[in-house]
Amino acid sequence: MFLPIGDSPNPRSYTPWMNWTLMAANILVYLFITIPLSRQGVDTNDPILHEYLRTIANQLPPGVTIKDVLSQVSSYDLYTFVHGYKPGAPKTADLFYSMFLHGGLLHLAGNMLFLWIYGDNVEYRLGKLGYLMIYLFTGVLATLFFAIFTGPSMIPLVGASGAISGILGFYFLLFPRNKIKVFIALIPFYVDVIFLPSRLVLGIFIVIDNILPFLVSHQSAVAYGAHIGGFLGGMAIAFVGERFSWHWPWRDSMWHMGNAMTGVNPASENEGFANLSAIRAAMHENLPGKAVDILSRMEGKEVSELKPDECITLSQWLDDTGHPIAASKLLRQCVANRQTSDTLADVYLALGLMRLKQGQPTAAYQYLLSALDNSPSEETERQTRDALRRIEMSRSTY
């Protein structure tokens, strides 16, 4: 058994009301709809029952007859047949109904456990409304992704797994430094609770628990395709959000900084050296406006020639002049281009402080830990730990 039971760190003094509301909605639907209807029989003259039986007739296991099914079918089976999402008869309302219906107690419990573990961090990162929108959007996306592989099937899809997988994909990309508390039981040889890197645990979830089974059988009762679609959707949203530093791109005219391709203009190499010389001169003369203007015309290869200390100064000037997307992008490019630099910790610290200034403490936390992992100087380490204390998180929470 390999069961996640918690994560660390978690935001302190924060109540994830939206996550709790979604959990409560799923549980209440189960208590007041699933359980009562599961205990009710069906009217043999009900046309919905006849349609249900016709739909599943060709998919019954060997030796199981329609009569056997009829003796066990409940009103809830018909309810999910009507309100679950059917790729062969798609309805917009069913995309949302299906997210709050579950096939049984274990199905519900597993989904709520994952939502409880991962949802609070993601809600804290996105805010309540943003979290709700991402939850619903990735749930819809997961269902549509599932439908691609099932064709015009009339077997309904139910469960919150797709939406929750979207939250997991988001968590995978934006919380790489978090640890997951995992209960491992290999009875009678080994039983323990350990902390593992979040990406390792979520990688096992998506690859071993979903991608491999999906490749083996598309027709499983478990909607592996929905899990995969939701996870990829959550990762895609997180990637785009990070690319734009969680700001609308039209609010930063320099968001595309460095995107121009070199090699088109024969004089581009000489012009690049001129731009580098000019921007360094502007920095030496402490002329932020001029430096930012030159930077706006530089190509990707030119930007990659900037040194870490130059990137840090320019990013501060960019942020101060209303270009938060370009500021973060410049620092991230510096990290990618200067992996062997002995001042890489300073760049991570600058990224962490910038995200903290922009009101994004969870993103800041990830960068600050990276600063500590890259041989910081005494002063950089002091500033990093001060920043970590400011967001009430530290390594000791692991």
Phi, psi and omega in degrees: 000135180227098190233114173295135181231001179178175176214166181205142000276166174241150179297129181276154177055035178228131179254115183281073186300320182292320178297316178296324179295317178295319177297316180297320180298315179297317181292319180294321177299320179295317183290321188256351177238305186297307184297308181300315182290331178293337181266358181260141175282188182233158175274120183296345178266000182292122180298332178294322177298316180297319178294320179299314181294322178295324182292318185269354186304319184276358183244012180284143177296157178303135178089351179260127182253167176301324179297321177297318180295316183299329181285346184242348184293143180239171178297331180290326176301318179289325179297315179290331177294325180281316189257349173289161182277122180248113180305330180281346178216066188292137175225138182300316181299324182293334177302324182267321176304315188297336181292342185247010178250142181228154184279350180173179184296317180295321177300313179296313184299317179297316179295317182291327177298313180295322179294321179294320182290311191261337189292325185294320178296317182292320177298318179299324181287323186263338191088162187297310182293317179299321179296315179299317181296318180293320179301310182291318182296313180290332175296316177295316180299318180297318180295317179293323177296318177300319183295333180301324187265350182262346183068203183282050182286147176254007176281122186285146173260130177225155175122157180269005187301321181296314179296318181293323176298326175297319177295321179294320178297320177297314180299317181305316185280323190258353179233054184292338184268355179287160177244145178251129177278120188236132173268121181243127179227108173245068186297135002263014189275323188206128175220123181195166173243122183228163175258131179235153177303140185302320183290332176292313181296314181288331175295320176298318180301312188279324184275303186283319184276345185228305184296312181297312176299325180296320180291330181283318184211117176281343189262013180296154177292339176273130184277073181300323180300323178293320179298315181295314180299317179295317181298313179296322178296316178297319178296320181296317179296317179297320180297313180295318179300316179293323180301325181255015177053029178060035172238151175291129186300329182289351177271358178225105184293347181253020183299335181267015182311130176080005183279344181297142182273136176275165176095350179282316180265125181302334183267007188299324182294312178297321179295325179297315178298323179295318179296318180296317179296319182293318183289326177290326176294318179296323178291320179297325180271002179058054179244083184303315183300316180294317181297317179295321179297317178295318181300326181294342181256000183277147179269171184303315181294327178292316180298324182293345179277349180292141179280159182306315181294328177290320178298319181297314180296314181295323179295322177295319178293321177298313181296319181293333181261017174086031179234064184294326180293312180296324181297310179293321181298319180298317180292320179295321177295323179296319177299316182293326185270344187235049184297334182261006182289142178279358176247020180299326179300325179294324179292315177299320177299316179298319177297316180297315180294323179294316179293326177294319177296326181277006178077032181236071186295327181291322175292319179301319182302316181297316181291323181294322176295324177295326177298318179293335182274357186242047174049062181289155171290169180301319181291318178296319178296319179298313180296322180296313181292327175298318179294321178297320178295327180295329178261014172057037176224149176202173179299333183294345179283352179286000000 
